Amino acid sequence: RRQRLALALRALDGRVEGNSYRAIAEVLFGAKRIPERAWKTHDLRNRTIRLVKNGFALMRGGYRELLRQARRKK
């Protein structure tokens, strides 16, 4: 979970700076994993978009959920 949150924040930074999803994915996952063609249907594109959305949610206040303690079951 920690790694996914870190990726979401890095993706958010890239998007806020005006980078494309493809450029963000190249930085996060490596340029070799990004196909020359079929980018629109590639799973890393979808993953990158989800990471950016999660990053924006964290920026809008979702990070507070991370600070709340989990309730213990009795």
Secondary structure, DSSP 8 states (H G I E B T S, - for coil): -HHHHHHHHHHHHHHHTT--HHHHHHHHH-GGGS-SS-GGG-HHHHHHHHHHHHHHHIIIIIHHHHHS------
